[in-house]
């Protein structure tokens, strides 16, 4: 039906082409970390990756790509959900942020231990009910669940041993 051009040459890789690719990604799919953008460009332009870093540095200088701004926004979104600080750190790490940016963003969260206890209680009640957990196997299961959601052992333990009568 349609014939491919047999003698079609691949497009030349230039600074403008790489920069355009980054801009297209950011426009179509939203923010990315600089690490992720670099990985995507290295995959697409593997024949000549010499312009990838220069184009990314240009976008960083222009303020178009800003890992800290992106991490702060993600941290704020995650902190509004019922997850603990350790889970937030894990999610940011899998996005490709550096540990320095992750620690800086998690420190900005204005949640106290009481706030995290409330979030852990909400999860515990949602999954295991309101009464104090007495069964050892169920306690361990609830503890694993809450720790898996990013809460510290002490917060998870308080949530499990909390009963509605406690003040």
TIKOLNU-883665 format. One line per field, with one value per residue (C-alpha): residue number from 1; x, z, y; residue in three letters; chain. Coordinates in Angstrom, 2 decimals, padded with zeros to 5 digits. Example, Ala and Ser with C-alpha at 12.3 -4.5 7.8 and 13.67 -1.06 7.14 Angstrom:
<rs>
k [1	2] .
X [012.30	013.67] .
Z [007.80	007.14] .
Y [-004.50	-001.06] .
r [ala	ser] .
c [A	A] .
</rs>
This chain:
<rs>
k [1	2	3	4	5	6	7	8	9	10	11	12	13	14	15	16	17	18	19	20	21	22	23	24	25	26	27	28	29	30	31	32	33	34	35	36	37	38	39	40	41	42	43	44	45	46	47	48	49	50	51	52	53	54	55	56	57	58	59	60	61	62	63	64	65	66	67	68	69	70	71	72	73	74	75	76	77	78	79	80	81	82	83	84	85	86	87	88	89	90	91	92	93	94	95	96	97	98	99	100	101	102	103	104	105	106	107	108	109	110	111	112	113	114	115	116	117	118	119	120	121	122	123	124	125	126	127	128	129	130	131	132	133	134	135	136	137	138	139	140	141	142	143	144	145	146	147	148	149	150	151	152	153	154	155	156	157	158	159	160	161	162	163	164	165	166	167] .
X [000.00	002.49	006.05	008.84	011.60	014.55	017.12	015.68	018.47	017.96	017.63	020.78	021.09	021.56	021.31	017.99	016.55	017.46	016.13	012.92	012.55	012.88	010.33	007.94	008.21	007.63	004.71	002.97	003.57	004.37	007.37	010.24	013.37	016.57	017.79	014.73	014.99	018.64	017.80	015.09	017.34	020.22	017.86	016.53	019.77	022.13	024.03	025.27	024.45	026.85	024.09	021.91	023.66	024.09	020.39	019.37	021.69	020.18	016.66	017.84	019.41	016.18	014.21	012.14	013.51	013.79	014.13	013.64	010.40	009.06	010.06	008.40	005.16	005.21	006.04	003.08	000.76	002.02	001.80	-001.90	-002.49	-002.44	001.18	004.14	007.43	009.37	006.97	007.23	011.02	010.73	008.39	010.66	013.69	012.01	011.28	015.04	015.64	018.90	018.94	019.78	016.62	014.54	015.71	015.17	011.61	010.64	011.92	009.55	006.51	004.75	003.38	004.00	004.00	000.39	-000.54	001.18	-000.57	-003.90	-003.05	-001.90	-005.09	-007.16	-005.44	-005.68	-009.41	-010.04	-008.38	-008.69	-011.58	-011.74	-011.28	-007.85	-006.15	-005.65	-004.71	-000.92	-001.05	-003.41	-001.22	001.82	-000.15	-001.38	002.12	003.58	000.83	001.41	005.20	004.75	002.80	005.82	005.11	007.77	007.54	006.61	003.78	002.46	002.60	000.72	-001.95	-002.41	-002.65	-004.94	-008.52	-011.30	-011.22	-007.62	-007.26] .
Z [000.00	001.16	000.16	002.52	001.20	001.09	000.87	003.65	005.85	009.60	010.76	011.94	015.72	016.73	019.87	018.67	017.94	021.39	023.06	021.04	022.16	025.81	025.31	023.60	026.50	029.08	027.15	026.47	029.70	032.31	034.61	034.64	036.72	034.92	035.40	033.64	030.78	030.29	030.23	027.63	025.43	025.74	024.57	021.58	020.53	021.30	018.02	019.07	022.69	022.70	022.69	025.39	028.40	026.82	025.93	029.41	031.07	028.90	030.09	033.70	033.34	031.83	034.80	032.63	034.34	038.11	040.16	043.50	042.42	041.02	044.16	046.44	044.48	044.59	048.31	048.99	047.01	048.80	052.24	051.70	051.32	054.18	053.77	056.04	055.48	054.67	051.85	050.53	050.49	048.65	046.03	045.43	045.16	042.52	040.53	040.36	042.79	044.68	048.41	049.14	047.37	049.00	052.51	051.89	050.69	053.47	056.07	054.62	055.44	058.32	059.88	063.48	065.03	066.02	062.38	061.34	064.15	062.84	059.33	060.64	062.69	059.61	057.70	060.63	061.09	057.35	057.09	060.55	062.27	065.21	068.25	069.71	068.01	070.46	068.26	067.85	064.21	063.30	065.21	063.19	059.96	060.86	061.91	058.59	056.72	058.47	058.22	054.53	054.16	055.40	059.10	061.72	064.03	067.03	065.20	063.78	067.20	068.80	066.11	066.60	070.38	070.25	071.30	071.07	074.88	074.88	075.15] .
Y [000.00	002.62	002.21	003.07	005.19	002.86	005.60	007.79	009.07	009.36	012.95	014.60	014.88	018.51	020.59	022.04	018.60	017.27	020.43	020.11	016.49	017.54	020.33	017.93	015.45	018.18	019.65	016.38	014.47	017.13	017.36	014.92	014.71	015.66	012.09	010.66	013.16	012.24	008.52	009.04	011.16	008.68	005.94	007.90	009.56	006.68	007.13	010.57	011.52	014.48	017.13	015.51	016.99	020.44	020.67	019.52	022.03	024.77	023.85	023.77	027.23	028.57	027.18	024.86	021.75	022.14	018.96	020.72	022.41	019.14	017.20	019.78	019.52	015.72	015.76	018.04	015.76	012.65	014.25	014.95	011.22	008.73	007.68	008.16	009.96	006.80	005.91	009.48	009.14	005.82	007.26	010.24	007.95	005.81	008.99	009.57	012.43	012.72	011.96	015.61	016.83	014.08	014.96	018.67	018.10	015.68	018.16	020.77	018.64	020.32	017.15	016.25	012.79	013.44	014.06	010.85	008.99	010.27	009.09	005.70	005.38	006.15	003.36	000.95	001.61	001.35	-002.05	-003.65	-001.88	000.49	-001.78	-002.41	-005.37	-008.21	-011.19	-011.45	-012.59	-009.78	-007.31	-008.35	-008.09	-004.61	-003.56	-004.75	-002.92	000.39	000.16	-000.68	002.54	004.48	004.97	004.43	001.43	003.58	005.36	002.07	000.44	003.34	003.14	-000.59	-000.33	002.72	002.24	004.80	005.23	006.53	010.26] .
r [unk	unk	unk	unk	unk	unk	unk	unk	unk	unk	unk	unk	unk	unk	unk	unk	unk	unk	unk	unk	unk	unk	unk	unk	unk	unk	unk	unk	unk	unk	unk	unk	unk	unk	unk	unk	unk	unk	unk	unk	unk	unk	unk	unk	unk	unk	unk	unk	unk	unk	unk	unk	unk	unk	unk	unk	unk	unk	unk	unk	unk	unk	unk	unk	unk	unk	unk	unk	unk	unk	unk	unk	unk	unk	unk	unk	unk	unk	unk	unk	unk	unk	unk	unk	unk	unk	unk	unk	unk	unk	unk	unk	unk	unk	unk	unk	unk	unk	unk	unk	unk	unk	unk	unk	unk	unk	unk	unk	unk	unk	unk	unk	unk	unk	unk	unk	unk	unk	unk	unk	unk	unk	unk	unk	unk	unk	unk	unk	unk	unk	unk	unk	unk	unk	unk	unk	unk	unk	unk	unk	unk	unk	unk	unk	unk	unk	unk	unk	unk	unk	unk	unk	unk	unk	unk	unk	unk	unk	unk	unk	unk	unk	unk	unk	unk	unk	unk] .
c [A	A	A	A	A	A	A	A	A	A	A	A	A	A	A	A	A	A	A	A	A	A	A	A	A	A	A	A	A	A	A	A	A	A	A	A	A	A	A	A	A	A	A	A	A	A	A	A	A	A	A	A	A	A	A	A	A	A	A	A	A	A	A	A	A	A	A	A	A	A	A	A	A	A	A	A	A	A	A	A	A	A	A	A	A	A	A	A	A	A	A	A	A	A	A	A	A	A	A	A	A	A	A	A	A	A	A	A	A	A	A	A	A	A	A	A	A	A	A	A	A	A	A	A	A	A	A	A	A	A	A	A	A	A	A	A	A	A	A	A	A	A	A	A	A	A	A	A	A	A	A	A	A	A	A	A	A	A	A	A	A	A	A	A	A	A	A] .
</rs>
